[in-house]
């Protein structure tokens, strides 16, 4: 897939940010909730 080259306001290439950094950011946002609701077996 070819997307036009775009850079975010932070200076990060948009396709890289979407495909790679977005997953890490989502995990970081959910990490406390995941720890809170985890059950130990």
C-alpha positions in Angstrom: 0.0 0.0 0.0 1.4 3.3 -1.0 0.4 6.3 1.2 1.6 9.8 0.6 4.5 10.9 2.8 3.2 13.0 5.7 4.8 14.1 8.9 2.8 14.7 12.1 3.1 17.9 14.2 5.6 16.0 16.4 7.8 15.4 13.4 7.1 11.6 13.1 6.2 10.0 9.7 2.5 9.2 9.8 2.6 5.7 8.4 5.3 4.6 10.9 3.3 6.3 13.7 0.1 4.5 12.8 1.6 1.1 12.1 4.1 0.9 14.9 3.9 3.6 17.6 0.1 3.4 17.8 0.2 -0.1 19.2 2.6 0.9 21.9 0.6 3.9 22.8 -2.6 2.0 23.1 -0.9 -0.7 25.3 0.5 2.0 27.5 -3.0 3.6 27.9 -4.5 0.2 28.8 -1.7 -1.3 30.9 -3.0 -0.1 34.3 -6.5 -1.4 33.6 -5.1 -4.8 32.4 -3.0 -5.1 35.6 -6.0 -4.1 37.7 -8.3 -6.7 36.1 -5.8 -9.6 35.8 -6.6 -12.7 37.7 -3.8 -14.9 39.1 -4.2 -18.7 38.8 
